Structure formats: structure tokens, C-alpha cells
Amino acid sequence: MEERILQLEDRQTQLISGLPDDIALFCLARVPRKYHTVLKCVCRRWRDLVCSQEWYAYRKQHNLSETWIYALCRDKFEQMCCYVLDPDSSRRYWKLIQGLPPRCLKRKGVGFEALGKKLYLLGGCGWSEDATDEAYCFDISRNSWSEAASMSTARCYFACQALDGKIYAIGGLGSKSCDPHSWDTYDPHTNIWELHSDSNVIYDVEDSIVLDGKIYIRCGASVVSSHVYAVLYDPLNGTWQHADADMVSGWHGPAVVVDGTLYVLDQSSGTRLMMWRKNERDWLAVGRLSQLLTRPPCRLVAIGKKIFIIGKGLSTVVFDIEKSKNMEGVMISSSIPRLNSEDDVISCRALAL
């Protein structure tokens, strides 16, 4: 009798009755990401599995991960909102993510970064609110927001990048007691932020990228000079230094790195995609984008060989570096219908699950 009870309990705790859990995981992990919400509704065991680190690691290890794009925007009411796009869906459209933390809806200068299977909202400030050290995270497997470990210091309008499994919050504006030449690093394994300082860190942050294992930060042009400069951080030796002037000279817009190559969207006259050639030490014009498709100001994000150019109202142009051709200087690309809105895009990140 006891043996029968044990057998029954064993069957009830199995992911799929009659199959070992490793075989069941082999099968379930191959279900497309768009159906993961359905999997979580089957039973508590499946829900816990889909939300687990084990599920995330298994899909990543076996090249089953699917990358979606997340866009942080500001609507006509000056409130933040967040959207998600499945770029491989047959019906490609942007979907609103509910439940953005109410305390940060009106903030500006917020950091937005992706690490592991979480999105992070960091810092920010408001008209009547000083810079804050608050942090929130969105677990893409659970589709829920929660509070995260606060930064070491309050920041707004700062550089935010993920590198080597850590988040870097660099420069920007803070409280009067904060060192403007400082940066924070967040380690998700310890759930701790660590504060650092270096006189070479710039606080007037305009844009940032990760290139060749280093973080590059571009500052804005000053009132007295149109000269734009950038600094870079090398995590191997923990030092900051000025970036190459030739590279910085063409970095006049949102940037993205694809296979170690830097691309910049020049929005000064229409929209033109530029490419930095490291070996030749010069910038090459890849081509112009149709003004009928792009709605500047735009942000860039990359998945594989594709660059997604996302503008006002989440108008989205997809440029495939390998397949797209250039006709009389105008790049051939595909587009995703925009929303019926005038939302401004603050930042975009790609996250795989």
C-alpha cells in the first residue's frame, strides 16, 4: 500500500507523467517563447519551471533562447511606459507592459539596462524630486516588476551598460554630496552595488556603448565649444582614458555594436547609417533610410545581424546588414507598423529567454 502511495506521489510531482524530468525539460524547453504564458497556466510545477533560472540557463545553453526588444518610452502625459516586441512573430506589433512602478512614472534621466533575464530601471529625478538611488527590476519570465537593490549613490542622466555579468551606472547628475566623477557596479550574484571614483569619469553623459570589452561614454558638446569627446573604461585594469578622437568625430547620434563593429545613426539631416572602420580609422556611410519610414529621434538596438531603428510612436525599421541592399544610396529595409501615438523612445534593450 505504501509503495502504491509513493508511486502516485512520484507521478504527481513529475513534470510530465511517465517521463523522467530531464526528458520532460528537453521537450518543454523547445516550446516557443510566445507560448510560455500558456505553459505557466498548466500547473504550479510548470509555472515554477518556466520562471526558474534552470529554464533560462537550459534554453541559453542549447541555443533555444529567443530575443525580444524592450522599449522605454515617454507618452504625451510625460509619463514613462514600457513596450515589448517579438521580432519573429508573424504579427509583429508592440505590446504595452503593465505594472510599471508608480513611483518612477514621472521621473526623467532614468537608467535602463538588461542583465540575465531581468530589465532594470535605475535612479532618475523629477521637477520636485532630487536624484534617487532607487532601482526596480522586471523579470521577463514572471512578467512582473519588483524593487531591486538600491544603487550606492543617487543618479540621473547617467550612462548605464551591462558588461561581464555586471551593470555599470556611470557619471550623470546626483545629490550635492555625490562625487560627479564616480560610477557604481552591480553584481547580481551578491546583489550589491559597489561605488568607485576616478577623475577621468565624465558626468555630462550623452550616449554610451560597449565595444571590444570596454565601455565608451560620449559627452555632449559644451556651450563654448562644439568639440565632442569620449572616455573609455577597461575593466581588465580598471582604468579610464580618453577615447580615440577619430572614432569620436563621427559619433553624432544613437549607436549600436554588431559583431564588434560600431554603427551610428546620423539624424542631423534625415537619417543616415554610418559605420566605424577600425582598421582604416575612418567612418563609412552605409546608406540613407527612407524619411517615410523613420520618425526621429530614434534609438538603435541589434539582434544578430539585424539593426532595429526605433523612432517616435515606436515606428520601427529593420535593417539586415547581411541581406539588405543599397539602391542609389537608399537602404532597402523592412518596417513594423507604429503605434497610434506620439510616444518618445528613451531607450531600447534586447533580452533573450
N, C-alpha and C positions, 0 to 999 in steps of 0.2 A: 504494500500500500504506500509506504513511504517513498519507494523507488518511483512509483507512478506519479506521485505528487512532485518529486524532484524533476522528472521528465517534463511535466506540464509547466512547471515554473521556468524551466530552461527554454521551452518553446516560446513562452510568453515574453521572455527577455531578448530573444533573438531578433535581429533586425528584419530578417525575412525567415519565416518559419520553414525549418527543414534545411537551411543553408548556414554554413559557418559564417561568422560576421565578416571575415576578410573577403569572402566571395561576395557577400551582400554589398559590402562597401565598393568592391570592384564594379558592381552593376549600378548602384545608385549614384556613384560619383560621376558617371557618364551621362546623367540626365542634364540637359541644357540648363543654364543658369536661369532662364526666364521661367522655368517650372519649379524652381526651388521653393517658392512660396507655397505651391501645391504640396510638395513633399512634406513641408513642416506641418501641414494640416492633417496628415495621415495619423500620426500618433506622437506621443511625447518623446519616445526614443528617437524617431526620425527627426523631430524638431531639434532635439539636443545635438544630434549628429550634424545636421546641416549648419548649425550655429557654432560648431566646435572648431578649435584650432586644428584638430586632426583632419577634418574635412578640407579646410583651407590648404593645409600642407600636402595632403594626398593629391588634390587636384593640381596644385602647383608642380609637385614632383613628377606627375605623369602627363604634363603638358595638356591638362584639361581645362585650365583656367580660361575664363572669358572676361575681356576687359570692357568696362563701361566707362562713360565720361560723366563727370560731375561738374556742374557749373554753379558758382556762387554769384548771385545777381542782386541788383537793387531795383525795386519796382517804382512806379510813379508816386507812391506814397513815401518814398525814401526809406522803405523797409527792406531788409535782406530776405532773400528767398533762395532756395536751392533746387536744382533740377538734375535729372539723370537721363542719360541717353544710351540705349543699346544699339551700337552702330551696325550690328549684324542682323538686326531684326528686319523682316520683310516689310513691316510697317514702322519705319523709323520716325520716331517723334519724341520730343522732350516731355518728360513726366515730372510733375511737381512732387518734391519730397516733403511730407508733412512733419510737423513737430519740431521745427527749428526752435532752439531755446529762446524763450520770450525776452530774457534779459539782454540779449545781444542783437535783437532785431533792428534797432536804430543806430547801432554802432558803425563807425567808419574806421578805415585803416586796420581791418581785421586780417590776421594771417590765416591762410587756407592751405592745408597740406595733407597728403595721403601717405600712410605708412601701414604696411601689413594689410589688414582688411578693415582699416578704420580711416575716416576722414577727421581732421582736426580743425576746429575753429579757435583761434588764439588771439587774446588781447583785444585791442580796439579802443575807441574812445567816442564820445558824443559831444553835442553842444554844451550840455550841462554836466558832463561826466568826464573826469580825467582818465588818462590811460589806465587800463586794468591789466592784471596778470591772469585773469580767468581763462580757463580752457574748457572746451567741450569736444566730445568725440561722437561720431556716428558710425556704428557697427553695421557694415553693409550686409552681413549675414542675418542680423536681427532686425534691420531696418528701424533702429531706434537711437535716439540721442541720449547722452548721459554726461555728467560732469567728469572732467579729467583732472589730472594733477596740474595745479597752477604753476605758471612759469616762475622763475626766480625773481623776476622784476617785471613791472608794468611796461607795456609797449604798445605802440600803434604806428601804422605806416612803416612797417619793418620788412626786411627780407625774410622769407620763410622757405626752406628747402629741406628735402629728405636726402640723406647720404649715408651709406654704410649702416643702414638699420637704425639711424637716429634722425631726429628732427632738429634743425638749426633755426633759431629765431635770432636775427642779427640786426643790430643798429635800430633805426627808427627813433620815434619820439617816446618819451616816458615821463615819469614824475620828476620834479626838480632835484630830488635826491639820487636819481638814477645816473649811472655813467653812460653817456651817449655813445661811447666807443666800446660797447660791450656786446656779448652775444650769449645766448642760452643754448644748451644742448639737452635734448630729452632722450633718455634710454627707456624704451617700453618694457624691457626686462626688469628693471629696477623701479620703474615708474617714478623716476626722479629727474628733475631739471638741475643742471649744473651751470653756474654763472662763470663767465670768463671775460677778460678785458684786454684790449690791445689798442694802442693809439692809431693804428692804421685802419681800424674799422670805421666805415662811414655811416652816419646816421641819416643822411639825406638820400633815402633809397628810392630808386625809380623802377628797377627791374632786377631779376636775379635768375641764374641758371646753374645747372650742374654740367660741367664739361670736363672730360678726361679725369674724372675723380676729384675735381676741385670745384668749389663754389665761387662763382663770379657774381659780383654785385655792381650794378651800374647806378651812378648817381645822376641827378638832374642837373641841367645847366644852370649856373648861377645868374643872378640879375646883372652882374658886372661883366660876365664872360659867357660866351656860348660854348666854351670848351666842356666837353663831357668826358669824365674819366671813370674808371672802374678799378676795383681791387679784387683780388682772388685769395681764397683760403685753401691751403693744402693741409688736409687732415693727417697726412703721414708725419709731418714735422710740426704741425700746429702753428704755422706761421701765416701772416698776412703780407701781401705785397701788391704793388701796382700792376695792373694787367697791361698787356701789350697794347700800345697806342694804335697800331694798325687795325687790330681787331675791334677796338672800342670805336674807332672812327665810323664804322658802318652799323653800329648797334643803335639804331634810332627807332625802336619800336618793340612790340612784343616778340619774344624769342622762344625757340624750342630746339632741342637737340635730337637728331635722328641718326642712329648708328655712328655717334661720335662727330657728326657734322652739325654745325650751328646754322640755323635758318632764322631770319628776321623778317618781319612783315613791315615794310616801309609804308606808312599811311600818310605821308606828307602831301602826296598828290595822287589820289586814287589809292589802290592797294597793289603793291609790288613785292614779290617774294625774293629775298636776297639770300645768298649762301656764302659763308665764310670758308675760303680755301686755305687750310692751314699751311700746306706745303708751299703754295705760291705766295702766301701772305697778302691776299687781296680778296675783295668782295666781288661776287659774280651775280648778275641779275638773272634769276631763274625765269621770271616772266611776270606779266601783269595778270591780275584777276579781274573778271568782268565786274563793272560797277553795278550791274543789275542784280548781282548775287550777294556781294559783300555790303555790310552796313557798319562801317567803322563808328566808334573804336572797337577793335577786335582783340580777341585773345587766341593764343595758339595752344594746342595740345596734340601729342602724337601717339599713335598706336601702330606698332610695327613700322611699315614704310609709309603710312598714311599720316598726313598733317590735316588736322581739323581746325579750320579758321572760323571762329565763333564770334559773331557780332551782335549788335543791338537787336533785341527781340529774339535772341538765340538763333538768328539766321546763321546757317552752318554750311560752309563749303568744304568739301573733302578733296584733297589733292594727293594723289598717289605718286610718290617720287619715281617708282619703277615703271608705271604704266602710262601716266599722263604724258601727253604730247604738247608741243608748243606750236601754235599756229599764228604766224605774224606777230609774235611777242605776247599773245594772249594764251594763258594756260588753260587747257581743257580739264575740267573738273566736274564733279557731281555735287549736288546740293541736297540739303534736308530742309523741308518746309519750316519756316519760322513760326513762332507763336504770334497770336494776335495781341501783341503787347509792345511796349517800348522799353522793356527792362534792359538795364545796362549790365554787361557782364563784368564782374570784378575779377574773377579768377577761375581757372579750369584745371581739373586734375583727372587723371585716368587711374582706375583702380581695378585690379583683377581678382576674381573669385572662382 
